[in-house]
């Protein structure tokens, strides 16, 4: 991947691999449509506990080698030994993929307390340091404008973010947020902590009321009143909800672009039509 710090306001996208191998054809069709939006890179999420790491690499390889768009493969460490990470690195290298988003990940359901206590990597910063020492990958890290759900304060979270930078992260992508004020406050405080690498703002369009229950409860992101009002007003009308959700997302991105942000990272939810409408409106 090109050095993203040279971009002014890059646009990038996130996709997830299909849960079933039979769905790969439709996944590739989705990627073909998203590639037409000319993103600076496309990130590919990772199955829980590494169960779908091969699918992540297959999708990332298609992005990198067929579509010729830089791919950013998510890589988690909570259930991995050092040699597991090096095996994944070898597979990435064989697929011509040179960039990862380094995440701790969620504890696998079948991981015993004993295994969890003796894991090789407690935190993503440990993994970043290991990858920086043993690989030539470009490494992105995650950050949380409203703090990590498990962190006891934003201050503690920022100290930990600084550790990720010091361990060798090249840039950060934020967890989704729906109120830009959280991002601006977070960015100012990160700068005060000496965090100087690019911060890409992660934005998710909310186009169905159902997303609030599933996606957002997992992320710990708060819902501002303006968005809650949209959901209350349009939740019974799918098409109006979709349009209002896109409009909210577009206004959020335009505000970020105006105030100046290193990059916009759209959580596409594998929906090329919605993503294309947003990109057209912000261009």
C-alpha positions in Angstrom: 0.0 0.0 0.0 1.2 3.5 -0.8 2.2 5.6 2.2 -1.2 6.8 3.3 0.2 9.9 5.0 0.9 11.3 1.6 -2.8 11.3 0.8 -4.9 14.3 1.6 -8.2 13.0 2.8 -8.1 9.5 1.4 -11.3 7.5 0.9 -11.2 3.9 1.8 -13.7 1.1 2.4 -14.2 -1.9 4.6 -15.8 -5.2 3.4 -16.3 -8.6 5.2 -15.6 -12.1 3.7 -18.7 -14.3 3.0 -19.6 -16.6 5.8 -20.1 -19.5 3.4 -17.6 -20.5 0.6 -20.6 -20.9 -1.8 -21.1 -17.1 -1.6 -17.7 -16.1 -3.0 -19.0 -15.3 -6.5 -21.4 -12.7 -5.1 -18.6 -11.4 -2.9 -16.4 -10.8 -5.9 -19.2 -9.1 -7.8 -19.6 -6.8 -4.8 -15.9 -6.0 -4.8 -16.0 -5.3 -8.6 -18.7 -2.7 -8.0 -16.9 -1.1 -5.0 -13.6 -1.0 -6.9 -15.3 1.4 -9.4 -15.3 4.0 -6.6 -11.5 4.1 -6.7 -10.8 3.8 -3.0 -7.3 4.3 -1.7 -7.5 0.9 -0.1 -10.1 -1.7 0.9 -9.9 -3.4 4.3 -11.1 -7.0 4.8 -12.4 -8.1 8.2 -11.4 -11.3 10.0 -13.5 -14.2 11.2 -13.8 -14.6 15.0 -10.8 -16.5 16.5 -9.1 -16.8 13.1 -11.7 -19.4 11.8 -12.0 -17.5 8.6 -8.5 -16.1 8.1 -8.2 -18.0 4.8 -11.3 -16.3 3.5 -9.9 -12.9 4.6 -6.8 -13.6 2.6 -8.7 -14.9 -0.4 -10.8 -11.7 -0.6 -7.8 -9.5 0.1 -5.9 -11.3 -2.6 -8.7 -10.6 -5.2 -8.7 -6.9 -4.2 -4.9 -6.6 -4.4 -4.1 -8.8 -7.4 -7.2 -8.8 -9.6 -8.6 -5.3 -8.9 -5.2 -3.8 -8.3 -6.4 -1.8 -5.3 -4.3 -2.0 -2.1 -5.8 -4.5 0.4 -5.6 -4.1 4.1 -6.2 -7.5 5.8 -7.5 -7.6 9.3 -5.3 -9.7 11.6 -6.1 -10.7 15.2 -3.9 -12.1 17.9 -6.0 -13.1 20.9 -6.1 -16.7 19.9 -2.8 -16.8 18.1 0.7 -18.0 19.1 3.7 -16.2 17.6 4.2 -18.9 15.0 0.5 -18.6 14.0 1.0 -14.9 13.2 4.1 -15.7 11.2 2.2 -18.4 9.3 -0.5 -15.8 8.4 2.3 -13.4 7.4 3.7 -16.0 5.0 0.2 -16.5 3.5 -0.2 -12.8 3.1 3.2 -12.5 1.5 2.4 -15.3 -0.9 -0.8 -13.4 -1.9 1.2 -10.2 -2.5 -0.5 -8.4 0.5 1.7 -6.0 2.4 -0.7 -4.2 4.8 -2.7 -5.3 7.8 -5.0 -3.9 10.5 -3.6 -5.3 13.7 -6.4 -6.0 16.2 -6.5 -7.9 19.5 -9.8 -9.5 18.5 -12.5 -11.2 20.6 -11.7 -14.2 22.7 -12.7 -17.4 20.8 -15.7 -19.1 22.4 -13.8 -22.4 22.7 -10.7 -20.9 24.3 -10.2 -22.1 27.8 -9.3 -19.8 30.7 -5.9 -21.5 30.9 -5.2 -20.8 27.2 -6.5 -17.3 27.6 -4.2 -16.6 30.6 -1.1 -18.0 28.8 -1.7 -16.3 25.4 1.3 -14.8 23.6 -0.3 -11.4 23.0 -2.2 -9.6 25.7 -2.9 -6.4 23.6 -2.8 -5.2 20.0 0.3 -3.1 20.8 2.2 -6.3 21.7 1.2 -7.8 18.3 2.2 -4.6 16.5 5.7 -4.6 18.1 6.1 -8.3 17.1 5.0 -7.7 13.5 7.3 -4.6 13.3 10.2 -6.7 14.4 9.6 -9.8 12.3 7.9 -8.6 9.1 7.9 -5.8 6.6 4.2 -5.2 6.7 2.6 -1.8 6.8 0.6 -1.8 10.0 -2.6 0.0 10.8 -4.2 0.1 14.3 -7.7 0.7 15.6 -8.7 3.6 17.8 -11.9 4.6 19.7 -13.1 8.2 19.7 -15.5 7.3 22.6 -12.9 5.0 24.2 -12.6 1.2 24.0 -15.6 -0.4 25.6 -13.3 -2.2 28.1 -11.2 0.8 28.9 -11.9 2.6 32.2 -11.2 6.1 30.8 -10.4 7.9 27.6 -7.1 9.0 29.2 -6.0 5.4 29.7 -7.2 4.6 26.2 -5.0 7.4 24.8 -2.0 6.2 26.7 -2.5 2.8 25.2 -2.9 4.3 21.7 0.4 6.1 22.1 1.9 2.6 22.9 0.5 1.4 19.6 2.2 4.3 17.7 5.5 3.7 19.6 5.3 0.0 18.8 5.3 0.8 15.1 1.8 1.5 13.8 1.7 3.5 10.6 -1.8 5.0 10.9 -5.0 4.5 12.8 -8.6 3.8 11.7 -11.4 4.7 14.2 -14.2 2.7 15.4 -17.5 4.0 14.0 -18.9 7.1 15.5 -22.1 9.1 14.8 -21.3 12.4 16.5 -18.3 14.3 15.0 -17.7 16.2 18.2 -16.5 13.0 19.8 -13.9 12.6 17.0 -12.7 16.2 17.1 -12.2 16.0 20.9 -10.5 12.7 20.6 -8.2 14.0 17.8 -7.2 17.0 19.9 -6.4 14.9 22.9 -4.5 12.4 20.8 -2.3 15.2 19.5 -1.6 16.3 23.1 -0.5 12.8 23.8 2.1 13.0 21.0 0.1 10.9 18.5 1.1 12.2 15.1 0.3 9.4 12.7 -2.8 9.8 10.4 -6.2 9.2 11.9 -8.8 7.8 9.5 -12.4 8.4 10.5 -14.5 5.3 10.4 -18.0 6.0 9.2 -21.0 3.6 9.0 -24.2 4.5 7.2 -27.2 3.5 9.3 -29.8 2.5 6.6 -32.0 0.1 8.7 -33.3 0.4 12.2 -32.0 -3.2 12.8 -28.4 -2.1 12.5 -28.8 -0.1 15.8 -29.4 -3.3 17.7 -26.7 -5.5 16.2 -23.8 -3.4 15.0 -23.8 -0.5 17.4 -24.4 -2.4 20.6 -21.1 -4.3 19.8 -19.2 -1.2 19.0 -20.1 0.8 22.1 -20.8 3.9 19.9 -23.4 6.3 21.2 -26.4 7.4 19.1 -26.9 11.2 19.0 -30.5 12.5 19.2 -30.5 13.6 15.5 -29.8 10.0 14.4 -32.2 8.5 17.0 -34.9 10.8 15.6 -34.4 9.6 12.1 -34.7 6.0 13.2 -37.8 6.7 15.2 -39.4 8.6 12.2 -38.5 6.2 9.4 -38.0 2.8 10.9 -41.3 1.6 9.4 -40.5 2.7 5.9 -37.4 0.9 4.6 -36.7 3.1 1.6 -37.2 6.4 3.5 -35.0 5.0 6.3 -32.3 4.2 3.8 -32.4 7.6 2.2 -32.4 9.4 5.6 -29.5 7.2 6.8 -27.5 8.0 3.7 -28.2 11.7 4.1 -27.1 11.7 7.7 -23.9 9.8 6.7 -23.1 12.3 3.9 -23.6 15.3 6.1 -21.3 13.7 8.7 -18.6 13.1 6.1 -18.8 16.5 4.6 -18.4 18.1 8.0 -15.3 16.0 8.6 -13.8 16.8 5.2 -14.4 20.5 5.8 -12.7 20.6 9.1 -9.9 18.5 7.7 -9.4 14.8 8.4 -6.6 12.4 7.3 -9.0 9.9 5.7 -12.6 8.7 5.6 -13.0 4.9 6.0 -16.6 3.8 5.1 -17.8 0.6 6.7 -19.6 -0.5 3.5 -21.4 -3.5 4.9 -20.9 -5.1 1.5 -23.5 -2.7 0.0 -22.1 -1.2 -3.2 -25.3 0.7 -4.1 -25.4 2.6 -0.8 -21.7 3.1 -0.8 -21.7 4.5 -4.3 -24.5 7.0 -3.4 -22.5 8.2 -0.5 -19.3 8.6 -2.5 -21.1 10.4 -5.3 -22.6 12.9 -2.7 -19.3 13.6 -1.0 -17.1 13.9 -4.1 
